[in-house]
Amino acid sequence: MKRDRPSPLAARGIEYGVAGRAILRPLDLALHQGELLGLVGPNGSGKSTLLRLFAGLLRPAGGRLLFRGEPYAEANRECRSREIAYIPQKIIAHWPISVEQTVALGRLPHLAPGRDAGPEERRIVEAVMAETDVDHLSRRAVDTLSGGELARVAIARALATRPDLILADEPTAALDPSHQLAVMELLRSRSRLGLSVCISLHDLTLASRYCDRLVLLDRGRLIASGDPSQVLTLQNLSSVYKIRPASPDLTADNIPEHPWRPL
């Protein structure tokens, strides 16, 4: 992993709450350059809130959020729009525009006002549509797509931005097994080239197989952070998820990985 640049995002004692209820308790977390970081934890643990804070969609109630080592709020907004791409958990098609037009929106932060997309923009859009397997849908209106197809279009739009950091909230939730693997393979390959990726996942086997590091949250608290084998221990699975292995032969060192592989 390439870590020669400052952490693209870092939280220092960051917290968030609504109407006196703590949703995210003070935590420290830094994202590394060229890392695929997975946020795991039960429903309501604070994963989506943390991603929305990182994306600048929420303001922390306390602590500091840093972008390239500088206070997040002071960072140039145009710079942030080029360097950070956010994929929400719920993808909603508001207008009946085509898939190609939707993916091309990812290039807007790089275009000067009034400038039309040129050959380079079209090349980038075509490339990411092929990578996410939506190129055959290019002329379809996005409001006619299935949930899984729409999710892949959202990923393509994020990649079209050519960001330094992608924040994705459960990007594989609506995908079939083949596309789950394809998306995780794609994100991991991009991280190896220097892209920082922070995603929330409920599939612990996918998280264990593809993520360089996992952060386990529970009721707004950071429970564990580190290598997947250090985070997905039998003790953490029991205390946080209230689950245990189906086989008594399983230990913390041999929790099975995702059983499928791409053809």
C-alpha positions in Angstrom: 0.0 0.0 0.0 1.2 3.5 -0.8 1.4 5.7 2.3 3.8 8.4 1.2 1.2 11.1 1.4 -0.6 12.4 4.5 -3.7 10.5 5.6 -6.5 11.8 3.4 -8.9 11.9 6.3 -8.4 11.7 10.1 -10.8 11.9 13.0 -9.5 13.1 16.4 -12.1 12.6 19.2 -14.9 13.0 16.7 -18.4 12.4 18.0 -22.0 13.0 16.8 -25.5 12.9 18.4 -29.1 13.9 17.8 -31.5 15.3 20.3 -29.2 14.5 23.2 -28.7 10.9 22.0 -25.2 9.8 21.3 -24.9 8.1 17.9 -21.1 8.2 17.6 -19.0 8.5 20.7 -15.5 10.1 20.7 -13.2 8.1 18.5 -9.9 8.5 16.7 -9.4 7.0 13.2 -7.1 7.8 10.3 -7.5 6.5 6.8 -4.2 5.5 5.1 -3.4 6.2 1.5 -3.8 3.2 -0.7 -5.8 1.3 1.9 -9.1 -0.6 1.7 -10.6 0.0 5.1 -13.8 -1.8 6.1 -16.3 -0.5 8.7 -18.2 -3.4 10.3 -20.7 -3.6 13.1 -24.4 -4.3 13.8 -27.2 -2.1 12.6 -27.2 1.2 14.4 -23.5 1.0 15.3 -22.6 4.3 13.7 -21.0 3.1 10.4 -23.2 5.3 8.1 -22.9 8.3 10.4 -19.1 8.1 10.4 -19.1 7.9 6.6 -21.4 10.9 6.3 -19.2 12.8 8.7 -16.2 11.9 6.5 -18.1 13.0 3.4 -18.9 16.4 5.0 -22.7 15.8 5.0 -22.8 16.0 8.8 -21.0 18.3 11.2 -19.4 16.6 14.2 -20.7 17.6 17.6 -17.2 17.4 19.0 -13.6 16.6 18.1 -11.7 17.4 14.9 -12.0 16.1 11.4 -8.8 16.6 9.3 -8.4 16.6 5.5 -4.8 16.2 4.3 -3.8 17.3 7.8 -5.8 20.5 7.8 -9.2 21.3 9.4 -11.9 19.8 7.2 -14.1 22.9 7.3 -11.2 25.0 6.0 -10.3 22.8 3.1 -11.2 24.1 -0.4 -14.7 22.7 -1.3 -13.8 22.3 -5.0 -10.7 20.3 -4.0 -12.7 18.1 -1.7 -15.3 17.5 -4.5 -12.5 16.3 -6.8 -10.7 14.2 -4.2 -13.6 12.6 -2.3 -16.4 10.5 -3.8 -19.3 9.4 -1.6 -21.7 6.5 -2.4 -24.7 6.5 -0.1 -26.4 3.4 1.2 -29.7 4.3 -0.5 -29.3 5.1 -4.2 -32.3 7.0 -5.6 -32.8 7.9 -9.2 -34.4 11.4 -9.2 -34.5 12.0 -12.9 -35.0 9.7 -16.0 -31.5 10.5 -17.4 -29.4 7.8 -19.1 -26.8 5.7 -17.3 -24.0 7.3 -19.4 -25.2 10.8 -18.4 -25.4 9.7 -14.8 -21.8 8.3 -14.8 -20.6 11.5 -16.6 -21.8 13.5 -13.6 -18.7 12.2 -11.9 -16.5 14.3 -14.2 -18.2 17.6 -13.3 -15.8 18.6 -10.5 -13.0 18.6 -13.1 -14.8 20.7 -15.7 -14.5 24.5 -15.8 -17.9 26.3 -15.7 -19.5 26.2 -19.1 -17.0 23.7 -20.5 -18.5 20.6 -22.2 -17.0 17.2 -21.7 -14.3 16.4 -24.2 -12.8 13.1 -25.6 -10.9 12.5 -22.4 -14.0 12.7 -20.2 -15.9 10.4 -22.5 -13.0 7.9 -22.5 -13.0 7.9 -18.6 -16.8 7.4 -18.5 -16.7 4.5 -21.0 -13.8 2.8 -19.1 -15.5 2.9 -15.7 -18.8 1.7 -17.2 -17.0 -1.3 -18.6 -15.2 -1.9 -15.3 -18.5 -1.9 -13.4 -20.4 -3.9 -16.0 -22.9 -1.2 -16.8 -21.7 -0.4 -20.3 -24.5 -2.4 -21.9 -27.0 -0.2 -19.9 -25.5 3.1 -21.1 -28.6 4.3 -22.9 -31.1 3.0 -20.3 -32.8 5.5 -18.0 -31.5 5.1 -14.5 -35.1 5.1 -13.0 -35.8 1.9 -14.9 -32.8 0.0 -13.4 -32.9 -2.7 -10.7 -31.4 -1.9 -7.3 -28.2 -3.9 -8.1 -27.8 -2.2 -11.5 -28.3 1.2 -9.9 -25.7 0.4 -7.2 -23.1 -0.4 -9.9 -24.0 2.9 -11.7 -23.3 4.8 -8.5 -19.9 3.0 -8.2 -19.1 3.9 -11.8 -20.0 7.5 -11.2 -17.7 7.6 -8.1 -14.8 6.1 -10.1 -15.4 8.5 -12.9 -14.4 11.4 -10.6 -10.9 9.8 -10.3 -10.9 10.7 -6.6 -8.1 10.0 -4.1 -10.7 8.7 -1.7 -14.0 6.7 -2.0 -16.5 6.5 0.8 -19.1 3.8 0.2 -22.0 2.8 2.5 -22.7 -0.9 1.9 -21.9 -0.8 -1.8 -22.4 -4.6 -2.2 -25.7 -4.9 -0.3 -27.9 -5.0 -3.5 -25.5 -7.0 -5.6 -25.6 -10.6 -6.7 -22.6 -12.8 -5.6 -20.8 -12.4 -8.9 -21.1 -8.6 -8.9 -20.2 -8.4 -5.2 -16.9 -10.1 -5.9 -16.3 -8.0 -9.0 -16.8 -4.8 -7.1 -14.6 -5.8 -4.2 -11.9 -7.0 -6.7 -12.2 -3.6 -8.5 -11.9 -1.6 -5.3 -9.0 -3.6 -4.0 -7.1 -3.3 -7.3 -7.7 0.5 -7.3 -6.4 0.7 -3.7 -3.3 -1.1 -4.7 -2.7 1.8 -7.2 -3.0 4.4 -4.4 -6.8 5.0 -4.0 -8.0 5.1 -0.4 -11.3 3.3 0.1 -13.5 3.3 3.2 -16.6 1.1 3.0 -19.2 -0.3 5.4 -20.0 -3.9 5.1 -22.3 -6.4 6.7 -20.8 -9.5 4.9 -18.0 -10.4 7.3 -16.5 -13.0 5.0 -16.2 -10.4 2.2 -14.7 -7.9 4.7 -12.2 -10.5 5.9 -11.2 -11.5 2.4 -10.8 -8.1 0.8 -10.1 -5.4 3.4 -6.6 -4.5 4.5 -8.0 -3.3 7.9 -11.3 -3.5 9.7 -12.8 -1.1 12.2 -15.5 -2.7 14.4 -18.2 -0.3 15.8 -20.9 -1.1 18.3 -23.4 1.4 19.6 -21.3 4.3 18.5 -18.1 3.0 20.1 -14.9 1.8 18.4 -14.4 -1.7 19.7 -11.5 -2.9 17.6 -9.3 -1.8 14.7 -6.6 -3.8 12.9 -6.1 -6.8 10.6 -9.3 -8.7 10.0 -8.0 -11.7 12.0 -7.5 -9.4 15.0 -10.9 -7.8 14.7 -13.2 -10.8 13.8 -12.2 -12.8 16.9 -14.6 -15.2 18.5 -14.9 -12.9 21.5 -15.9 -9.9 19.3 -18.3 -11.9 17.3 -20.0 -13.1 20.5 -20.0 -9.8 22.4 -20.9 -7.5 19.5 -22.9 -9.6 17.0 -24.3 -12.2 19.5 -23.3 -15.0 17.2 -21.0 -18.0 17.4 -19.5 -20.4 14.8 -21.8 -23.1 13.6 -19.0 -25.6 13.9 -17.2 -26.2 17.3 -14.0 -26.8 15.4 -13.7 -23.2 14.3 -11.4 -20.8 16.2 -10.4 -17.2 15.8 -7.6 -18.4 13.4 -9.7 -20.4 11.0 -12.9 -18.5 10.5 -13.8 -19.4 6.9 -13.5 -16.8 4.2 -16.0 -16.1 1.5 -16.6 -19.4 -0.4 -17.0 -17.9 -3.9 -14.4 -16.8 -6.3 -14.8 -15.0 -9.7 -14.5 -17.2 -12.8 
